[in-house]
Amino acid sequence: MLQLEKELKNNVYPGRGIVIGRSADGEKAVIAYFIMGRSVNSRNRIFVTEGEGIRTQAFDPSKLSDPSLVIYAPVRVRGCDTIVTNGDQTDTIYEGLENGLTFEQALRSRKYEPDSPNYTPRISGIVHIEAGNFDYTMSILKSNDGDPACCNRYTFAYDNPAAGEGRFIHTYREDGNPLPSFYGEPEKVVIEGDIDSFVNRVWESLNEDNKVSLFVRFIDIATGESETRIMNKNQ
């Protein structure tokens, strides 16, 4: 397994990222979502709580030039499911589940973001905890190696994940112009420590110039009770 902190420190711009896994003691489901930015519009954001989830918000409303791809609800909770994504497809998944669709079926109506020439992938995850059982699914919708004529759809499901093991998916392989999309299966990473040590390691490992916000939630698999932490560079 890879060391999450090392992967982050060695990549100045992974973009937005989702980590899902199981704590080292086996008792908690772990969810993390971070955002980064290179432009003023992208960096001008914070995470704020909204119900059981979160949403992005402009730190300085006067500097918000285009809300279309930067203002959304990354995390929403529906019953036993916690949805986490890098865009407004959070709502698409939530509404799809409400209408009897599966996670994968709900995403059939979406594709990569319309931000030529990057065509940023849409990355999504859903955590299901019920009766002491825990599983999760991750998805990436991306252009065909930069060709917007085709949307490639990949779904990865993990049942009863092992203690101390997580998966990490992010929008970009590395910095660049255009930005190269993530590829392959979500990276297997070590999950260790309690929520506060995990938050600190991830936050300190993100590039200081580009990091914007971080959300972390630990959910007790037996009881469903959760702890949440939010870090915002703009305070």
N, C-alpha and C positions, 0 to 999 in steps of 0.2 A: 504494500500500500504506500501511496505517496504521503508526504508530510504537507498538509494544507498550507501551513505558514510558508514553507519553502516555495511552493508553487506560486503563492501570491507575491512573495518578495522578488521572485525571478521574472515577474511579468508586470511591467509598469502600467499596462492597460488591458486587463481582461474584460473590461466593460462592466456589464452587470452579471452577477453570479448567484446561483442557488446551490446550497449545500443541504442535503437531507441525509440523516443516518440515525444510528443508535448510540447512546452514551456508553462509556466504557463499562459502567456497572450493569448495563443491560436494562435499566429501569426507565429510561427516558427516550422519547423520540426527539431528535434534534433537527431544527429548521433554521437556516440562516439565509438571508438575502441582502446583498449589498449593491449599491449603485456607485458609479464613478462618472466623471465628466471631463471633457476637454474644452468645451465651449462655455461661455458665460451662462447661457440658457440652461445647460445641463448641470452646471455647478451650483446654480442658484436654487437649491432645493433642500428640504428637510423631510424626514419622516414624522408623521403625527398619528396618534391612535385614532381609530374610527371603529366604534363598536368593539368586536373581538379581533379586528384586523388593524391594518394601517393604510394610510394613503400618503402620497407625496404632496407637498405644498411648496409654493414659491417662498423662499426666505425673504426676498425683497420683491414684492409684486411689481415695482416699477421697472425691474430688469427682466421680467418674463416676456420674451419676444414671441414664443410659439409654444402653447401648452399641449399641442396635439400628441406628442410622443413622450412628454416628460411628466405630465400630471395624470395620475391614475391610482387605483387601489391595488398595490402589490399583493396584499394578503387579505383573504376573507375566510370566514369559518361558516360551514353549513353542517350542522349536526355533528357527526363523527368525522367530518372531513375538514382539513385545513388546506386551502388552495394558495399557492404562491407562484407569481409569475412576474415577468419583466414588462408588463404592459396591461392595456385594458382587456386583454383576453382573460384576466381574472373574472371579469363580469360574464364573459361568454361561457366560461366553464361553469360558473355558479348557476347561471340561468339554464344551461343545458342539463345539469343535474336535476334542477327543479322540474324540468320537462321530460325526465326519464332517459336522457342520453347518458352514455358513459363519458368519462374524461376524454378519451380519444375521439369519440364521435363529435363531441362538442367543438373540438378544435378543428374539425374538418372545414368549418366555415371561415377559418382564419389562415393567414400565411405570414411570411416575413414582413418586417416593417418597410414602408414605402420611402426609405431614405437613401435613394440612389446617390452614389454608387456603392454604398456599404451593404444595403439590403440586410440590415441587422436582423439576426435570427430572433424569433420569439421563443423563449425558454419558459417552461412551465413545470410545476410539480404539484402533486396532491398526496397528502398524508391521511391515511385512514386508520383510526384507532377505535376498536370496538371489542368489548368483552375480554380485555386483556390481550388482544391480538393487534399487531402493527404491521402494516405494509405501506408501500409508497410507489408512485409511478412518476416518471419524468418524461418530458417531451421537448423536442426541438423542431421548429419549422424554419427551413432555411432555403435560400436560393441554390440553384445547381451550380456551385463553384462560381458565384457571381452572375450567373445568367438568370434574369428574373422570369424568363419564359416558363420555368419549371420550379415548383415548390417541392422540396424533398421533406418528407415527414418521418420522424423517427420517434418511437415510443419505447421506453425501458421500464420494466416492472420488477420490483424487488419485494418478495414475500418473506416475512419473518427475518429481517436483516440481522446480521451478526452484531454482537456487542462490540463497540469501539470501531465500527466501520461505517463510512458514509460515502456518498457520491457527490461529485462536484461538477456542475455544468455551468459554462459561462458563454457570453455572446461572442467574444473574439479570442482567437488563438494568441494574439499579441497586438502591439501597436502597429500602425501602418496607414497608408493612404492608397487605395481604400483599405478599410479594416478587414482582415481575413477572418472568416467565420470559424467558430469552434467546429471540430469534426470528431467523429468517433463516439464510442460509448462514454457516458459520464465517468470522470476519473475517480478511481477508488482511493479514498483518503482516510487517514486516521482521525478518529473522533476521541478526544480525551479531555479530562478535567470537568469541573462544574461549570455552570453557565457563565459565571463572571470571568473565570480564567480563559474559557473558550472565546468569549467576546473580546477580551483584551488581546489575545494572541492574533485573532483575525484582524481586528482594527489596526493594530500596530504593524501588521504585515502588508496592509494595503498601501499602495504608493501615496506618499504624503501630498503630492501636488494634485493627484487625480481623484482621490477618494472623496465621497460626498456623504453617504449615510449607510448604516448597517442596522439590520433587524435580526434578533436571535430569539428563538422560543424553544424552551425545553418543556415537553409534555409528559407527565407521568403516565405510563402505559396502563398501569393498573387502575388508576383513579380518574384519569382525564384532566387532572389539575395541571395548570401551566404557569411558568414563569417567563416573562418577556423582558428583553433589554433593547433599547434603541440608542444608537450613537449617531450624532449629527455633527459634521465638521462646522457647519454654520450654527452658532448658538445665539 
